[in-house]
């Protein structure tokens, strides 16, 4: 696995990973209606590209024997320490991809002297972030396409004052 900076040509594949990961979430966390509101089928490449490439954005890729890249995950963080996206392809989950991306995002934040990381973690991602030292600040309800979804504002202190 290689981590590299995201570029504009990565947006479609990143969206595919996002869409597939959301729709693979177990029904005990989010209903089909909630997943469809969270990750709809319609896709605006420019808007998505701007959103995921804001700040520092990475992709995780595997290369095949011919040297062709296969994106298996991506994540981004802004200059305030907010992690907006961190998604891993279904077939690569549980293999350390999310950890590697998050480690790199955290290293970036430390290099920028950002003191705290924040994320709005989904119900299914909450335990991943808790294992990395994030604490729940508050549950939050958001509405997408008229459908309510619950996530959690989480925070991790990475630099001491």
DSSP file (Angstrom, degrees, kcal/mol; ACC not computed):
  #  RESIDUE AA STRUCTURE BP1 BP2  ACC     N-H-->O    O-->H-N    N-H-->O    O-->H-N    TCO  KAPPA ALPHA  PHI   PSI    X-CA   Y-CA   Z-CA
    1    1 A X              0   0    0      0, 0.0     2,-0.4     0, 0.0    61,-0.2   0.000 360.0 360.0 360.0 138.4    0.0    0.0    0.0
    2    2 A X  E     -A   61   0A   0     59,-2.8    59,-3.0     2,-0.0     2,-0.5  -0.975 360.0-148.2-123.7 138.7    1.2    3.5   -0.9
    3    3 A X  E     +A   60   0A   0     -2,-0.4     2,-0.3    57,-0.2    57,-0.2  -0.912  27.7 162.4-103.3 134.2   -0.2    6.8    0.4
    4    4 A X  E     -A   59   0A   0     55,-2.3    55,-2.8    -2,-0.5     2,-0.1  -0.955  44.1 -83.0-143.5 163.3   -0.1    9.7   -1.9
    5    5 A X  E     -A   58   0A   0     -2,-0.3    53,-0.3    53,-0.2     2,-0.1  -0.404  49.4-112.3 -67.5 143.6   -1.7   13.1   -2.2
    6    6 A X        -     0   0    0     51,-2.5     2,-0.3    69,-0.2    51,-0.2  -0.466  33.3-166.1 -72.7 144.9   -5.1   13.2   -3.8
    7    7 A X    >   -     0   0    0     -2,-0.1     3,-2.3     1,-0.0     4,-0.3  -0.840  37.5 -96.7-126.2 170.6   -5.5   14.9   -7.1
    8    8 A X  G >  S+     0   0    0      1,-0.3     3,-1.3    -2,-0.3     4,-0.3   0.796 119.7  62.3 -58.7 -30.4   -8.6   15.9   -9.1
    9    9 A X  G 3  S+     0   0    0      1,-0.2     4,-0.4     2,-0.1    -1,-0.3   0.622  94.6  64.6 -72.7  -9.1   -8.6   12.8  -11.2
   10   10 A X  G <> S+     0   0    0     -3,-2.3     4,-2.7     1,-0.2    -1,-0.2   0.574  75.6  91.8 -85.3  -9.9   -9.1   10.7   -8.0
   11   11 A X  H <> S+     0   0    0     -3,-1.3     4,-2.8    -4,-0.3     5,-0.2   0.885  83.4  48.8 -58.5 -45.9  -12.6   12.2   -7.3
   12   12 A X  H  > S+     0   0    0     -4,-0.3     4,-2.2    -3,-0.2    -1,-0.2   0.935 115.1  43.7 -62.5 -46.0  -14.7    9.6   -9.1
   13   13 A X  H  > S+     0   0    0     -4,-0.4     4,-2.3     2,-0.2    -1,-0.2   0.897 113.3  52.3 -66.7 -39.0  -12.9    6.6   -7.6
   14   14 A X  H  X S+     0   0    0     -4,-2.7     4,-2.7     1,-0.2    -2,-0.2   0.922 109.9  49.4 -61.5 -43.0  -13.0    8.3   -4.1
   15   15 A X  H  X S+     0   0    0     -4,-2.8     4,-3.3    -5,-0.2     5,-0.2   0.906 108.3  53.3 -62.4 -40.3  -16.7    8.8   -4.6
   16   16 A X  H  X S+     0   0    0     -4,-2.2     4,-2.7     2,-0.2     5,-0.2   0.913 110.7  46.8 -60.0 -42.4  -17.2    5.2   -5.5
   17   17 A X  H  X S+     0   0    0     -4,-2.3     4,-2.8     2,-0.2     5,-0.2   0.938 113.9  48.3 -64.3 -46.5  -15.4    4.1   -2.3
   18   18 A X  H  X S+     0   0    0     -4,-2.7     4,-2.5     2,-0.2     5,-0.2   0.950 114.3  45.7 -55.9 -52.9  -17.5    6.5   -0.3
   19   19 A X  H  X S+     0   0    0     -4,-3.3     4,-2.5     1,-0.2    -2,-0.2   0.940 116.1  44.3 -58.7 -51.4  -20.7    5.3   -1.9
   20   20 A X  H  X S+     0   0    0     -4,-2.7     4,-1.0    -5,-0.2    -1,-0.2   0.891 113.5  50.6 -63.8 -40.7  -19.9    1.6   -1.6
   21   21 A X  H  < S+     0   0    0     -4,-2.8     4,-0.4    -5,-0.2     3,-0.4   0.923 112.5  46.2 -65.0 -43.8  -18.6    2.0    2.0
   22   22 A X  H >< S+     0   0    0     -4,-2.5     3,-1.4    -5,-0.2    -2,-0.2   0.931 113.0  49.0 -63.8 -45.1  -21.7    3.8    3.1
   23   23 A X  H 3< S+     0   0    0     -4,-2.5    -1,-0.2     1,-0.3    -2,-0.2   0.630 106.4  58.1 -74.0 -11.3  -24.1    1.4    1.4
   24   24 A X  T 3< S+     0   0    0     -4,-1.0    -1,-0.3    -3,-0.4    -2,-0.2   0.514  78.3 120.8 -90.6  -6.4  -22.3   -1.6    3.0
   25   25 A X  S <  S-     0   0    0     -3,-1.4    10,-0.1    -4,-0.4     5,-0.1  -0.326  76.3 -99.9 -60.6 136.5  -22.9   -0.3    6.5
   26   26 A X    >>  -     0   0    0      1,-0.1     3,-2.0     2,-0.1     4,-1.5  -0.267  24.7-123.3 -58.7 140.0  -24.8   -2.8    8.6
   27   27 A X  T 34 S+     0   0    0      1,-0.3    -1,-0.1     2,-0.2    -2,-0.1   0.691 107.0  72.0 -60.0 -20.7  -28.6   -2.1    8.9
   28   28 A X  T 34 S+     0   0    0      1,-0.2    -1,-0.3     3,-0.0     3,-0.1   0.739 106.4  37.9 -69.8 -18.6  -28.3   -2.0   12.7
   29   29 A X  T <4 S+     0   0    0     -3,-2.0     2,-0.4     1,-0.3    -2,-0.2   0.876 132.1   4.0 -92.9 -49.9  -26.5    1.4   12.3
   30   30 A X  S  < S-     0   0    0     -4,-1.5    -1,-0.3   119,-0.1   119,-0.1  -0.999  70.7-124.9-142.5 140.4  -28.4    3.0    9.5
   31   31 A X     >  -     0   0    0     -2,-0.4     4,-2.6    -3,-0.1     5,-0.2  -0.233  35.7-103.0 -74.6 169.0  -31.4    2.1    7.4
   32   32 A X  H  > S+     0   0    0      1,-0.2     4,-2.4     2,-0.2     5,-0.2   0.897 124.4  52.8 -59.7 -40.3  -31.4    1.9    3.6
   33   33 A X  H  > S+     0   0    0      2,-0.2     4,-1.8     1,-0.2    -1,-0.2   0.907 109.9  48.1 -63.2 -41.5  -33.2    5.2    3.5
   34   34 A X  H  > S+     0   0    0      2,-0.2     4,-2.3     1,-0.2    -2,-0.2   0.914 111.7  49.2 -65.4 -42.5  -30.6    6.8    5.7
   35   35 A X  H  X S+     0   0    0     -4,-2.6     4,-2.7     1,-0.2    -2,-0.2   0.881 110.4  51.2 -65.1 -37.2  -27.7    5.4    3.7
   36   36 A X  H  < S+     0   0    0     -4,-2.4    -1,-0.2     2,-0.2    -2,-0.2   0.849 112.0  46.9 -68.5 -33.4  -29.3    6.6    0.4
   37   37 A X  H  < S+     0   0    0     -4,-1.8     3,-0.4    -5,-0.2    -2,-0.2   0.876 115.2  46.3 -72.5 -37.5  -29.7   10.1    1.9
   38   38 A X  H  < S+     0   0    0     -4,-2.3     2,-0.4     1,-0.3    -2,-0.2   0.898 130.5  19.9 -70.5 -43.7  -26.1   10.1    3.2
   39   39 A X  S  < S-     0   0    0     -4,-2.7    -1,-0.3    -5,-0.2    -2,-0.1  -0.719  83.2-172.0-131.4  81.0  -24.6    8.8   -0.1
   40   40 A X        -     0   0    0     -3,-0.4    -3,-0.1    -2,-0.4    -4,-0.0  -0.252  32.3-119.1 -72.4 163.0  -27.0    9.4   -2.9
   41   41 A X  S    S+     0   0    0     -5,-0.1    -1,-0.1     2,-0.0     2,-0.1   0.833  90.0  89.4 -72.0 -32.1  -26.4    8.0   -6.4
   42   42 A X        -     0   0    0      2,-0.0     2,-0.4     1,-0.0    -2,-0.1  -0.424  63.1-168.1 -68.7 145.2  -26.3   11.4   -8.0
   43   43 A X        -     0   0    0     -2,-0.1     2,-0.7     4,-0.0     3,-0.1  -0.990  22.9-159.8-144.0 125.2  -22.7   12.8   -8.1
   44   44 A X     >  -     0   0    0     -2,-0.4     4,-2.9     1,-0.2     5,-0.3  -0.902  12.0-163.3-105.6 102.5  -21.2   16.2   -8.8
   45   45 A X  H  > S+     0   0    0     -2,-0.7     4,-2.6     1,-0.2     5,-0.2   0.879  86.6  47.8 -55.7 -44.9  -17.6   15.5   -9.6
   46   46 A X  H  > S+     0   0    0      2,-0.2     4,-2.4     1,-0.2    -1,-0.2   0.936 114.5  45.1 -64.6 -46.9  -16.5   19.2   -9.2
   47   47 A X  H  > S+     0   0    0      2,-0.2     4,-2.3     1,-0.2    -2,-0.2   0.933 116.0  46.0 -63.5 -46.4  -18.2   19.6   -5.9
   48   48 A X  H  X S+     0   0    0     -4,-2.9     4,-2.7     1,-0.2     5,-0.3   0.917 111.7  52.4 -63.1 -43.1  -17.0   16.3   -4.5
   49   49 A X  H  X S+     0   0    0     -4,-2.6     4,-1.6    -5,-0.3    -1,-0.2   0.913 110.6  47.6 -59.5 -45.0  -13.5   17.0   -5.7
   50   50 A X  H  < S+     0   0    0     -4,-2.4     4,-0.4    -5,-0.2    -1,-0.2   0.918 113.2  49.2 -62.0 -43.2  -13.4   20.4   -4.0
   51   51 A X  H >< S+     0   0    0     -4,-2.3     3,-0.8     1,-0.2    -2,-0.2   0.937 115.7  39.6 -65.1 -47.8  -14.8   18.9   -0.7
   52   52 A X  H 3< S+     0   0    0     -4,-2.7    -1,-0.2     1,-0.2    -2,-0.2   0.705 115.5  51.4 -80.1 -17.1  -12.4   16.0   -0.4
   53   53 A X  T 3< S+     0   0    0     -4,-1.6     2,-0.3    -5,-0.3    -1,-0.2   0.364  78.7 120.4-100.0   7.2   -9.3   17.9   -1.6
   54   54 A X  S <  S-     0   0    0     -3,-0.8     2,-0.4    -4,-0.4    23,-0.2  -0.545  86.1 -17.2 -68.3 129.8   -9.8   20.8    0.9
   55   55 A X  S    S-     0   0    0     -2,-0.3     2,-0.6    21,-0.1    23,-0.2  -0.602 130.9  -7.9  76.9-129.4   -6.8   21.0    3.1
   56   56 A X  E    S+ B   0  77A   0     21,-3.0    21,-2.1    -2,-0.4     2,-0.4  -0.923  71.7 179.8-109.2 118.7   -4.6   17.9    3.1
   57   57 A X  E     - B   0  76A   0     -2,-0.6   -51,-2.5    19,-0.2     2,-0.3  -0.972   2.9-173.4-127.2 134.8   -6.1   14.9    1.2
   58   58 A X  E     -AB   5  75A   0     17,-2.9    17,-2.0    -2,-0.4     2,-0.4  -0.878  11.0-156.7-124.0 153.2   -4.6   11.5    0.8
   59   59 A X  E     -AB   4  74A   0    -55,-2.8   -55,-2.3    -2,-0.3     2,-0.5  -0.974  13.0-142.1-123.8 147.2   -5.4    8.3   -1.1
   60   60 A X  E     -AB   3  73A   0     13,-2.8    12,-3.3    -2,-0.4    13,-1.1  -0.929  27.5-177.3-104.0 129.3   -4.2    4.8   -0.3
   61   61 A X  E     -AB   2  71A   0    -59,-3.0   -59,-2.8    -2,-0.5     2,-0.4  -0.963  21.4-155.6-130.3 146.1   -3.4    2.7   -3.4
   62   62 A X  E     - B   0  70A   0      8,-2.4     8,-2.6    -2,-0.4     2,-0.4  -0.863  19.9-142.7-105.2 150.3   -2.3   -0.8   -4.1
   63   63 A X  E     - B   0  69A   0     -2,-0.4     6,-0.2     6,-0.2     2,-0.1  -0.946   9.2-138.1-116.1 140.3   -0.5   -1.5   -7.3
   64   64 A X    >   -     0   0    0      4,-2.3     3,-2.2    -2,-0.4     6,-0.0  -0.227  41.1 -85.9 -84.1-179.1   -0.9   -4.6   -9.3
   65   65 A X  T 3  S+     0   0    0      1,-0.3    -1,-0.1     2,-0.1    -2,-0.0   0.688 130.1  54.4 -64.2 -17.8    1.9   -6.6  -11.0
   66   66 A X  T 3  S-     0   0    0      2,-0.1    -1,-0.3     0, 0.0    -3,-0.0   0.397 120.9-107.1 -94.3   2.0    1.7   -4.2  -14.0
   67   67 A X    <   +     0   0    0     -3,-2.2     2,-0.3     1,-0.3    -2,-0.1   0.566  69.3 147.7  85.7   8.3    2.1   -1.1  -11.9
   68   68 A X        -     0   0    0      1,-0.1    -4,-2.3     2,-0.0    -1,-0.3  -0.615  45.3-124.8 -79.8 135.4   -1.5    0.0  -12.2
   69   69 A X  E     -B   63   0A   0     -2,-0.3     2,-0.4    -6,-0.2    -6,-0.2  -0.548  20.6-169.1 -80.9 142.8   -2.9    1.8   -9.2
   70   70 A X  E     -B   62   0A   0     -8,-2.6    -8,-2.4    -2,-0.2     2,-0.2  -0.948  21.0-136.1-129.2 110.6   -6.1    0.6   -7.4
   71   71 A X  E     +B   61   0A   0     -2,-0.4   -10,-0.3   -10,-0.2     3,-0.1  -0.481  28.1 171.3 -68.7 130.6   -7.4    3.1   -4.9
   72   72 A X  E     -     0   0A   0    -12,-3.3    17,-2.7     1,-0.3     2,-0.3   0.395  61.0  -9.0-120.9  -1.2   -8.4    1.4   -1.7
   73   73 A X  E     -BC  60  88A   0    -13,-1.1   -13,-2.8    15,-0.3    -1,-0.3  -0.955  53.4-164.8 179.4 166.5   -9.1    4.4    0.6
   74   74 A X  E     +BC  59  87A   0     13,-2.4    13,-2.4    -2,-0.3     2,-0.3  -0.984   6.2 176.9-160.2 160.6   -8.9    8.1    1.1
   75   75 A X  E     -BC  58  86A   0    -17,-2.0   -17,-2.9    -2,-0.3     2,-0.3  -0.983   7.9-159.3-161.6 160.2   -9.1   10.8    3.8
   76   76 A X  E     -BC  57  85A   0      9,-2.2     8,-0.9    -2,-0.3     9,-0.6  -0.987   3.7-170.4-146.1 156.7   -8.8   14.5    4.3
   77   77 A X  E     -BC  56  83A   0    -21,-2.1   -21,-3.0    -2,-0.3     6,-0.2  -0.993  16.3-139.9-143.4 142.6   -8.2   17.0    7.0
   78   78 A X    >   -     0   0    0      4,-2.0     3,-1.6    -2,-0.3   -23,-0.1  -0.397  38.1 -91.2 -97.9-178.5   -8.4   20.8    7.0
   79   79 A X  T 3  S+     0   0    0      1,-0.3    -1,-0.1     2,-0.1   -24,-0.0   0.499 123.4  58.6 -73.6  -2.7   -6.2   23.3    8.6
   80   80 A X  T 3  S-     0   0    0      2,-0.1    -1,-0.3    34,-0.1    36,-0.2   0.521 120.9-103.4 -97.3  -7.9   -8.3   23.4   11.8
   81   81 A X  S <  S+     0   0    0     -3,-1.6    37,-2.3     1,-0.3     2,-0.6   0.570  71.5 147.1  95.8  12.1   -7.8   19.6   12.4
   82   82 A X  E     - d   0 118A   0     35,-0.2    -4,-2.0    37,-0.0     2,-0.8  -0.730  39.1-150.5 -86.0 121.9  -11.3   18.6   11.2
   83   83 A X  E     +Cd  77 119A   0     35,-3.0    37,-0.6    -2,-0.6    -6,-0.2  -0.829  20.8 173.3 -90.1 111.9  -11.3   15.2    9.5
   84   84 A X  E     +     0   0A   0     -8,-0.9     2,-0.4    -2,-0.8    -1,-0.2   0.897  62.9  20.5 -88.3 -44.9  -14.1   15.4    6.9
   85   85 A X  E     +C   76   0A   0     -9,-0.6    -9,-2.2   -33,-0.1    -1,-0.3  -0.976  51.1 159.5-128.9 140.4  -13.7   12.1    5.1
   86   86 A X  E     +C   75   0A   0     -2,-0.4     2,-0.4   -11,-0.2   -11,-0.2  -0.687  23.2 157.8-155.0 100.2  -12.0    8.8    5.9
   87   87 A X  E     -C   74   0A   0    -13,-2.4   -13,-2.4    -2,-0.2     2,-0.4  -0.960  22.8-161.2-131.8 144.6  -13.3    5.9    3.9
   88   88 A X  E     -C   73   0A   0     -2,-0.4   -15,-0.3   -15,-0.2     5,-0.1  -0.974  32.1-104.2-126.4 138.0  -11.9    2.5    3.0
   89   89 A X    >>  -     0   0    0    -17,-2.7     3,-1.8    -2,-0.4     4,-0.7  -0.276  34.1-116.0 -58.1 144.4  -13.0    0.2    0.1
   90   90 A X  G >4 S+     0   0    0      1,-0.3     3,-1.1     2,-0.2    -1,-0.1   0.882 114.7  52.2 -50.2 -45.5  -15.0   -2.7    1.3
   91   91 A X  G 34 S+     0   0    0      1,-0.2    -1,-0.3     3,-0.0    -2,-0.1   0.634 112.1  46.4 -71.4 -12.8  -12.4   -5.2    0.1
   92   92 A X  G X4>S+     0   0    0     -3,-1.8     3,-1.3   -20,-0.2     5,-0.6   0.407  82.2 121.0-108.3   0.3   -9.7   -3.5    2.0
   93   93 A X  T <<5S+     0   0    0     -3,-1.1   -20,-0.0    -4,-0.7    -3,-0.0  -0.370  73.9  24.3 -67.9 143.9  -11.4   -2.9    5.4
   94   94 A X  T 3 5S+     0   0    0     -2,-0.1    -1,-0.2     1,-0.0    -3,-0.0   0.578  96.6  99.0  81.2  10.3   -9.8   -4.5    8.4
   95   95 A X  T < 5S-     0   0    0     -3,-1.3    -2,-0.1     0, 0.0    -1,-0.0   0.190 103.2 -95.7-115.3  14.7   -6.3   -4.4    6.7
   96   96 A X  T  >5S+     0   0    0     -4,-0.0     4,-2.3     3,-0.0     5,-0.2   0.519  89.4 121.4  88.5   4.7   -4.9   -1.3    8.3
   97   97 A X  H  ><S+     0   0    0     -5,-0.6     4,-2.4     2,-0.2     5,-0.2   0.952  77.4  45.4 -67.1 -49.6   -5.8    1.1    5.5
   98   98 A X  H  > S+     0   0    0      1,-0.2     4,-2.7     2,-0.2     5,-0.2   0.895 113.3  51.5 -60.6 -40.5   -7.9    3.4    7.6
   99   99 A X  H  > S+     0   0    0      2,-0.2     4,-2.8     1,-0.2    -1,-0.2   0.925 110.0  48.8 -61.4 -45.9   -5.2    3.4   10.4
  100  100 A X  H  X S+     0   0    0     -4,-2.3     4,-1.9     2,-0.2    -2,-0.2   0.909 113.7  46.0 -63.2 -42.6   -2.5    4.3    7.9
  101  101 A X  H  X S+     0   0    0     -4,-2.4     4,-2.4     2,-0.2    -2,-0.2   0.947 114.3  47.6 -64.4 -47.4   -4.5    7.1    6.4
  102  102 A X  H  X S+     0   0    0     -4,-2.7     4,-2.6     1,-0.2    -2,-0.2   0.887 109.1  54.4 -63.7 -39.3   -5.5    8.4    9.9
  103  103 A X  H  X S+     0   0    0     -4,-2.8     4,-2.2     1,-0.2    -1,-0.2   0.919 110.8  46.5 -57.8 -43.8   -1.8    8.2   11.1
  104  104 A X  H  X S+     0   0    0     -4,-1.9     4,-2.2     2,-0.2    -2,-0.2   0.885 111.2  50.6 -68.9 -39.2   -0.8   10.4    8.1
  105  105 A X  H  X S+     0   0    0     -4,-2.4     4,-2.2     2,-0.2    -1,-0.2   0.903 111.7  49.0 -63.1 -40.6   -3.6   12.9    8.7
  106  106 A X  H  X S+     0   0    0     -4,-2.6     4,-2.5     2,-0.2    -2,-0.2   0.897 109.1  52.0 -66.2 -40.2   -2.5   13.1   12.3
  107  107 A X  H  X S+     0   0    0     -4,-2.2     4,-2.2     2,-0.2    -2,-0.2   0.909 109.0  51.1 -61.8 -42.1    1.1   13.6   11.4
  108  108 A X  H  X S+     0   0    0     -4,-2.2     4,-1.2     2,-0.2    -2,-0.2   0.934 109.8  49.9 -58.3 -46.9    0.1   16.4    9.1
  109  109 A X  H ><>S+     0   0    0     -4,-2.2     5,-2.6     1,-0.2     3,-0.5   0.908 109.4  50.5 -61.5 -43.4   -1.9   18.1   11.9
  110  110 A X  H ><5S+     0   0    0     -4,-2.5     3,-1.6     1,-0.2    -1,-0.2   0.898 107.3  54.7 -61.1 -40.0    1.1   17.8   14.3
  111  111 A X  H 3<5S+     0   0    0     -4,-2.2    -1,-0.2     1,-0.3    -2,-0.2   0.757 108.7  48.5 -64.8 -24.6    3.3   19.4   11.6
  112  112 A X  T <<5S-     0   0    0     -4,-1.2    -1,-0.3    -3,-0.5    -2,-0.2   0.317 116.3-117.0 -94.2   5.8    0.8   22.3   11.4
  113  113 A X  T < 5 +     0   0    0     -3,-1.6     2,-0.4     1,-0.2    -3,-0.2   0.823  54.8 165.0  58.7  34.3    0.8   22.6   15.3
  114  114 A X      < -     0   0    0     -5,-2.6    -1,-0.2     1,-0.1    44,-0.1  -0.699  24.6-160.4 -79.6 130.3   -2.9   21.8   15.4
  115  115 A X        +     0   0    0     -2,-0.4    43,-3.3     1,-0.2    44,-1.6   0.829  66.6  31.1 -85.0 -33.7   -3.7   20.9   19.0
  116  116 A X  E     - E   0 157A   0     41,-0.3     2,-0.4   -36,-0.2    41,-0.2  -0.971  61.5-149.3-132.4 141.7   -7.0   19.0   18.5
  117  117 A X  E     - E   0 156A   0     39,-3.0    39,-2.3    -2,-0.4     2,-0.3  -0.853  19.4-170.1-100.3 143.8   -8.4   16.7   15.9
  118  118 A X  E     +dE  82 155A   0    -37,-2.3   -35,-3.0    -2,-0.4     2,-0.3  -0.953   8.9 170.8-131.1 155.6  -12.2   16.6   15.4
  119  119 A X  E     -dE  83 154A   0     35,-1.8    35,-2.9    -2,-0.3     2,-0.9  -0.977  35.1-131.9-156.2 148.4  -14.5   14.4   13.4
  120  120 A X  E     - E   0 153A   0    -37,-0.6     2,-0.3    -2,-0.3    33,-0.2  -0.880  40.9-161.5-100.4  96.7  -18.2   13.8   13.0
  121  121 A X  E     - E   0 152A   0     31,-2.6    31,-2.5    -2,-0.9     5,-0.1  -0.599  11.8-127.6 -87.7 137.6  -18.1   10.0   13.2
  122  122 A X  E  >  - E   0 151A   0     -2,-0.3     4,-1.4    29,-0.2     3,-0.3  -0.250  34.5 -99.5 -70.1 168.1  -20.8    7.8   12.1
  123  123 A X  T  4 S+     0   0    0     27,-0.6     4,-0.4     1,-0.2     3,-0.2   0.894 125.9  45.7 -56.9 -41.0  -22.3    5.1   14.4
  124  124 A X  T  4 S+     0   0    0      1,-0.2     4,-0.3     2,-0.1    -1,-0.2   0.748 114.4  47.1 -78.3 -23.0  -20.2    2.4   12.7
  125  125 A X  T  > S+     0   0    0     -3,-0.3     4,-2.0     1,-0.2     3,-0.3   0.586  87.9  88.9 -91.2 -11.4  -16.9    4.5   12.7
  126  126 A X  H  X S+     0   0    0     -4,-1.4     4,-2.5     1,-0.2     5,-0.2   0.894  86.9  48.9 -54.8 -45.9  -17.2    5.6   16.3
  127  127 A X  H  > S+     0   0    0     -4,-0.4     4,-2.2     2,-0.2    -1,-0.2   0.848 107.1  56.6 -67.3 -33.2  -15.4    2.6   17.7
  128  128 A X  H  > S+     0   0    0     -3,-0.3     4,-0.7    -4,-0.3    -1,-0.2   0.947 112.4  41.5 -59.3 -48.8  -12.5    3.1   15.2
  129  129 A X  H ><>S+     0   0    0     -4,-2.0     5,-2.4     1,-0.2     3,-0.7   0.872 111.4  55.3 -70.8 -36.6  -12.0    6.7   16.4
  130  130 A X  H ><5S+     0   0    0     -4,-2.5     3,-1.9     1,-0.2    -1,-0.2   0.911 104.1  55.0 -60.5 -40.8  -12.4    5.7   20.1
  131  131 A X  H 3<5S+     0   0    0     -4,-2.2    -1,-0.2     1,-0.3    -2,-0.2   0.735 105.3  54.4 -63.8 -21.6   -9.6    3.1   19.6
  132  132 A X  T <<5S-     0   0    0     -3,-0.7    -1,-0.3    -4,-0.7    -2,-0.2   0.320 129.8 -94.2 -94.3   6.7   -7.4    6.0   18.3
  133  133 A X  T < 5S+     0   0    0     -3,-1.9    24,-0.3     1,-0.3    -3,-0.2   0.521  76.3 143.9  96.4   5.9   -8.0    8.1   21.4
  134  134 A X      < -     0   0    0     -5,-2.4     2,-0.4    22,-0.1    -1,-0.3  -0.539  35.7-150.0 -76.6 145.3  -10.9   10.2   20.3
  135  135 A X  E     -F  155   0A   0     20,-2.9    20,-2.3    -2,-0.2     2,-0.4  -0.921  20.0-111.7-115.7 142.2  -13.6   11.1   22.9
  136  136 A X  E     +F  154   0A   0     -2,-0.4    18,-0.3    18,-0.2     3,-0.1  -0.591  31.1 178.4 -72.2 126.1  -17.2   11.7   22.2
  137  137 A X  E     -     0   0A   0     16,-3.5     2,-0.3    -2,-0.4    17,-0.2   0.830  66.1 -26.3 -91.5 -45.1  -18.1   15.3   22.8
  138  138 A X  E     -F  153   0A   0     15,-1.4    15,-2.9     2,-0.0    -1,-0.4  -0.944  58.5-111.1-166.6 144.7  -21.7   15.1   21.8
  139  139 A X  E     -F  152   0A   0     -2,-0.3     2,-0.4    13,-0.2    13,-0.3  -0.466  38.7-160.3 -71.2 157.4  -24.1   13.1   19.6
  140  140 A X  E     -F  151   0A   0     11,-3.0    11,-2.7    -2,-0.1     2,-0.5  -0.999  13.6-148.4-144.3 141.7  -25.5   15.1   16.7
  141  141 A X  E     -F  150   0A   0     -2,-0.4     2,-0.3     9,-0.2     9,-0.2  -0.957  18.9-177.2-112.6 126.9  -28.5   14.7   14.4
  142  142 A X  E     -F  149   0A   0      7,-2.9     7,-2.9    -2,-0.5     2,-0.5  -0.871  18.3-137.8-118.6 155.6  -28.2   15.9   10.8
  143  143 A X  E     +F  148   0A   0     -2,-0.3     2,-0.5     5,-0.2     5,-0.2  -0.962  19.6 179.3-117.1 124.4  -30.9   15.9    8.1
  144  144 A X  E >  S-F  147   0A   0      3,-2.7     3,-2.1    -2,-0.5  -106,-0.1  -0.988  76.3 -16.8-124.0 120.9  -30.0   14.8    4.6
  145  145 A X  T 3  S-     0   0    0     -2,-0.5    -1,-0.1     1,-0.3     3,-0.1   0.861 129.4 -53.1  53.4  37.9  -32.8   14.9    2.0
  146  146 A X  T 3  S+     0   0    0      1,-0.2     2,-0.4  -109,-0.1    -1,-0.3   0.493 115.4 116.6  79.9   3.7  -35.3   15.0    4.8
  147  147 A X  E <   - F   0 144A   0     -3,-2.1    -3,-2.7  -114,-0.1     2,-0.3  -0.896  61.7-131.0-110.0 132.5  -33.9   12.0    6.6
  148  148 A X  E     - F   0 143A   0     -2,-0.4     2,-0.4    -5,-0.2    -5,-0.2  -0.637  25.0-177.8 -84.0 136.2  -32.4   12.2   10.1
  149  149 A X  E     - F   0 142A   0     -7,-2.9    -7,-2.9    -2,-0.3     2,-0.4  -0.988  16.2-141.3-130.3 142.2  -29.0   10.6   10.7
  150  150 A X  E     + F   0 141A   0     -2,-0.4   -27,-0.6    -9,-0.2     2,-0.3  -0.871  29.2 155.9-103.5 135.5  -27.1   10.4   14.0
  151  151 A X  E     -EF 122 140A   0    -11,-2.7   -11,-3.0    -2,-0.4     2,-0.4  -0.824  34.1-113.0-140.1-173.9  -23.4   10.9   14.2
  152  152 A X  E     -EF 121 139A   0    -31,-2.5   -31,-2.6    -2,-0.3     2,-0.6  -0.981   9.8-135.7-132.6 127.2  -21.0   11.9   17.0
  153  153 A X  E     -EF 120 138A   0    -15,-2.9   -16,-3.5    -2,-0.4   -15,-1.4  -0.713  37.9-178.1 -74.8 122.6  -18.7   14.9   17.4
  154  154 A X  E     -EF 119 136A   0    -35,-2.9   -35,-1.8    -2,-0.6     2,-0.3  -0.903  10.9-167.1-126.4 153.8  -15.5   13.5   18.6
  155  155 A X  E     -EF 118 135A   0    -20,-2.3   -20,-2.9    -2,-0.3     2,-0.4  -0.987   8.3-169.0-142.5 148.9  -12.2   15.1   19.5
  156  156 A X  E     -E  117   0A   0    -39,-2.3   -39,-3.0    -2,-0.3     2,-0.5  -0.986  19.9-137.7-138.7 127.5   -8.6   14.1   20.2
  157  157 A X  E     +E  116   0A   0     -2,-0.4   -41,-0.3   -24,-0.3     3,-0.1  -0.736  28.6 167.0 -82.2 126.2   -5.9   16.2   21.8
  158  158 A X        +     0   0    0    -43,-3.3     2,-0.4    -2,-0.5   -42,-0.2   0.629  61.8  41.6-115.5 -20.4   -2.7   15.7   19.9
  159  159 A X  S    S-     0   0    0    -44,-1.6    -1,-0.3   -46,-0.1     2,-0.3  -0.994  74.4-136.8-128.4 135.4   -0.5   18.5   21.1
  160  160 A X              0   0    0     -2,-0.4    -2,-0.0     1,-0.1     0, 0.0  -0.644 360.0 360.0 -88.9 150.6   -0.2   19.8   24.6
  161  161 A X              0   0    0     -2,-0.3    -1,-0.1   -46,-0.0   -46,-0.0   0.471 360.0 360.0 -71.3 360.0   -0.1   23.5   25.3
